[in-house]
Every structure is written in structure tokens, then in C-alpha cells.
Amino acid sequence: MSHSLELLRAVSGYQNTDLLPFQTASKKRRIFGTYAFETSNGVLLMIMGLFPFIPVIIPSRFCLATTNSLANGCTQPIWQSKVAEGVQGRVFSARRMLSYSIIPLAYLVAGPLSERVFQPAMAEGGWLANRIGHLIGVGTAHAIGLQVALGGLLYVIATSFILILPRVRRMELELPDAIREEPEREVAEAL
């Protein structure tokens, strides 16, 4: 079993979100690329959760890492065009800090939620195993898989707010681009 896990890590474990810097075909509507790739992330999480088998997880994890890179490639140009150059470092570091600060909370919640809610519910004879166990299976692996799948569903629901909220959906059109300083003026001032 540990050999399978090591294979999973080796094949699907690249995490460099800057590996595939990418811009969508439509320069003005990158938000739709963000929506498509982020929704794909949620769907891939649901697939991995509902089918917790190594031959499904490896390609799903690979695709998840790829679509995550592509989603970042769509969102970063939006931020770069809308934030003034003088404050980009502060804005981008605050953005990254906020997005990464949720990870410790997720780790703190995921374990107890799995042990106290999902595993007892999906154990043989558990209240949830009797309802959906015949569809996805019962036991610890399927309990954790259900937890991952529900996380993917929440991801898709959260991502849908990109299209539902008109201010977010139209941000590229409504927010003005940051004013860029002329490079010639910067060179002249430096001399």
C-alpha cells in the first residue's frame, strides 16, 4: 500500500502553481477562464472522493494540479492589471497570506470531522451508510472520500458565485485598469 501512495505522490504531486503561466484567449474576459478552471477543480475533488481508488486518484490529482495552475494563470493578470504598481507587492502578499491562512484551519477541522462524523456515519450499519453506502461503498476510505467529495461540491458552489454575482462577473469591464507610470519618466527621474 505504501508503494501505491509513493507512486501517487510521484506521478501527481507537482504543486508549482506557476508551472503553467497561462492566459485565456479572451484578454478582457479572463474571469470566465477562472470560473471554468476553478469549477473543474471542484469536480475533480468530487471524482476523487466518490471513487477512492489509485487508478482514479492519480490522473484526477494530476488534472487538479494542472487546472489549479491554469486558474491562477487567469486570475493573476486580472490582479496585475487592476492594482497599482506601487502597491502590488503589499496587495499580492496580503492576498496570498489570506488564502494560505485557511489551510491550518482546514487541517484542524478535517481530522475531527472525519473521525467523529463521516467515519461513524459510513461504517457498516451507520446512518449514512444505509442511505448512500450502496452507491459509493462503506468503510473508512469511503467515509473520507465522501468528505472530499462534499468539499468538492462546496468548492463548485463557492465558485458559482463568480457567475452569480454581477459585480464579480463584470469586474474586468467595470473596474478601471491601474494607471501605469511611463518608463521614460522613471528613467529620467533616476538620472
C-alpha positions as CSV (number, residue, x, y, z in Angstrom):
1,M,0.0,0.0,0.0
2,S,2.8,2.5,0.8
3,H,4.3,1.8,-2.6
4,S,1.0,2.9,-4.2
5,L,0.9,6.1,-2.1
6,E,4.5,6.9,-3.1
7,L,3.6,6.3,-6.8
8,L,0.6,8.7,-6.3
9,R,2.9,11.4,-4.9
10,A,5.5,10.9,-7.6
11,V,3.1,11.0,-10.5
12,S,0.6,13.6,-9.4
13,G,2.4,15.6,-6.7
14,Y,3.8,18.6,-8.6
15,Q,2.4,21.6,-6.8
16,N,4.1,24.5,-8.5
17,T,1.1,26.7,-9.5
18,D,3.4,28.8,-11.6
19,L,4.4,25.9,-13.7
20,L,1.9,26.7,-16.4
21,P,1.5,30.5,-16.6
22,F,-1.4,30.9,-18.9
23,Q,-3.7,33.5,-20.3
24,T,-7.1,32.7,-21.7
25,A,-7.9,33.5,-25.3
26,S,-10.1,36.5,-24.5
27,K,-7.9,39.2,-22.9
28,K,-10.9,41.0,-21.4
29,R,-12.8,38.1,-20.0
30,R,-10.3,36.1,-18.0
31,I,-12.9,35.7,-15.3
32,F,-14.6,33.0,-17.4
33,G,-11.4,31.0,-17.6
34,T,-11.1,31.4,-13.8
35,Y,-14.7,30.1,-13.4
36,A,-14.1,27.1,-15.8
37,F,-10.8,26.0,-14.2
38,E,-11.9,26.5,-10.6
39,T,-15.2,24.6,-11.3
40,S,-13.0,21.8,-12.8
41,N,-11.1,21.7,-9.5
42,G,-14.2,21.1,-7.6
43,V,-15.5,18.4,-10.0
44,L,-12.1,16.7,-9.8
45,L,-12.3,16.7,-6.0
46,M,-15.7,15.1,-6.2
47,I,-14.4,12.4,-8.6
48,M,-11.5,11.6,-6.3
49,G,-13.8,11.4,-3.3
50,L,-16.5,9.3,-4.9
51,F,-14.0,6.9,-6.5
52,P,-11.2,6.5,-3.9
53,F,-9.1,4.1,-6.0
54,I,-5.5,4.7,-7.0
55,P,-6.2,4.4,-10.8
56,V,-8.8,7.2,-10.4
57,I,-6.9,9.4,-7.9
58,I,-3.6,9.6,-9.8
59,P,-5.0,11.1,-13.1
60,S,-7.5,13.2,-11.1
61,R,-4.8,14.6,-8.9
62,F,-2.6,15.4,-12.0
63,C,-5.5,17.2,-13.6
64,L,-6.3,19.0,-10.4
65,A,-2.7,20.4,-10.2
66,T,-2.9,21.4,-13.9
67,T,-6.3,23.1,-13.6
68,N,-5.2,24.9,-10.5
69,S,-2.2,26.3,-12.4
70,L,-4.4,27.4,-15.2
71,A,-6.9,29.1,-12.9
72,N,-4.0,31.0,-11.3
73,G,-2.8,31.9,-14.7
74,C,-6.3,33.5,-15.3
75,T,-6.6,35.4,-12.0
76,Q,-3.1,36.8,-11.8
77,P,-3.4,39.0,-14.9
78,I,-6.6,40.4,-13.5
79,W,-5.0,41.4,-10.3
80,Q,-1.9,42.8,-12.0
81,S,-4.0,45.0,-14.3
82,K,-6.3,46.3,-11.6
83,V,-3.8,47.0,-8.8
84,A,-1.4,50.0,-9.0
85,E,2.2,49.0,-9.5
86,G,3.3,50.8,-6.3
87,V,1.2,48.6,-4.0
88,Q,1.2,45.3,-5.9
89,G,3.7,43.7,-3.6
90,R,1.7,44.5,-0.5
91,V,-1.6,43.6,-2.1
92,F,-0.3,40.3,-3.5
93,S,1.3,39.3,-0.3
94,A,-1.9,40.1,1.7
95,R,-3.9,38.1,-0.8
96,R,-1.6,35.1,-0.5
97,M,-1.5,35.3,3.3
98,L,-5.3,35.3,3.4
99,S,-5.6,32.4,1.0
100,Y,-3.0,30.3,2.8
101,S,-4.2,31.2,6.3
102,I,-7.2,29.0,5.8
103,I,-5.1,25.8,5.4
104,P,-4.3,25.3,9.1
105,L,-7.9,25.8,10.0
106,A,-8.8,23.1,7.3
107,Y,-6.3,20.7,8.9
108,L,-7.7,21.3,12.4
109,V,-11.3,20.7,11.2
110,A,-10.8,17.9,8.7
111,G,-9.5,15.2,11.1
112,P,-12.1,15.5,13.9
113,L,-14.8,15.9,11.3
114,S,-13.7,12.7,9.6
115,E,-13.3,10.7,12.8
116,R,-16.4,12.0,14.6
117,V,-18.9,12.4,11.8
118,F,-18.0,10.7,8.5
119,Q,-16.4,7.5,9.7
120,P,-19.1,6.6,12.1
121,A,-21.8,7.5,9.6
122,M,-20.2,5.5,6.8
123,A,-19.3,2.4,9.0
124,E,-21.2,-0.8,8.4
125,G,-24.7,-0.1,9.7
126,G,-24.1,3.7,10.1
127,W,-26.9,6.1,9.4
128,L,-25.4,7.4,6.2
129,A,-24.1,4.0,5.0
130,N,-27.6,2.7,5.0
131,R,-28.7,5.6,2.7
132,I,-25.8,6.0,0.2
133,G,-23.5,3.2,1.1
134,H,-24.9,1.1,-1.7
135,L,-23.8,3.8,-4.2
136,I,-20.3,4.7,-3.0
137,G,-19.4,1.9,-0.6
138,V,-18.9,1.8,3.2
139,G,-15.9,1.9,5.4
140,T,-13.1,4.4,6.3
141,A,-11.9,5.0,2.8
142,H,-15.3,5.8,1.5
143,A,-16.1,8.0,4.6
144,I,-13.0,10.1,3.8
145,G,-13.9,10.0,0.1
146,L,-17.3,11.3,0.9
147,Q,-15.8,14.1,2.9
148,V,-13.5,15.1,0.0
149,A,-16.5,14.8,-2.4
150,L,-18.6,17.1,-0.3
151,G,-15.6,19.5,-0.1
152,G,-15.5,19.5,-3.9
153,L,-19.2,20.2,-4.1
154,L,-18.8,23.2,-1.7
155,Y,-15.9,24.3,-4.0
156,V,-18.2,24.2,-7.0
157,I,-20.9,26.1,-5.2
158,A,-18.5,28.8,-4.0
159,T,-17.1,29.1,-7.5
160,S,-20.5,29.6,-8.9
161,F,-20.6,33.0,-7.2
162,I,-18.2,34.2,-9.8
163,L,-21.1,34.0,-12.3
164,I,-24.0,34.7,-10.0
165,L,-22.7,37.9,-8.6
166,P,-22.7,40.5,-11.4
167,R,-20.0,42.7,-9.7
168,V,-17.6,39.9,-9.7
169,R,-18.5,38.6,-13.1
170,R,-18.1,42.0,-14.7
171,M,-15.1,43.2,-12.7
172,E,-12.8,43.2,-15.7
173,L,-15.2,45.5,-17.5
174,E,-16.3,47.8,-14.7
175,L,-13.1,48.2,-12.7
176,P,-10.7,50.6,-14.4
177,D,-7.1,49.4,-15.0
178,A,-4.5,50.8,-12.8
179,I,-2.6,53.8,-14.2
180,R,0.9,52.8,-15.2
181,E,3.8,55.2,-15.0
182,E,5.7,55.8,-18.2
183,P,9.0,54.0,-18.3
184,E,10.7,57.1,-19.9
185,R,9.7,59.2,-16.9
186,E,11.1,56.7,-14.5
187,V,14.4,56.6,-16.3
188,A,14.5,60.5,-16.5
189,E,13.8,60.7,-12.7
190,A,16.5,58.2,-12.0
191,L,19.1,60.2,-13.8
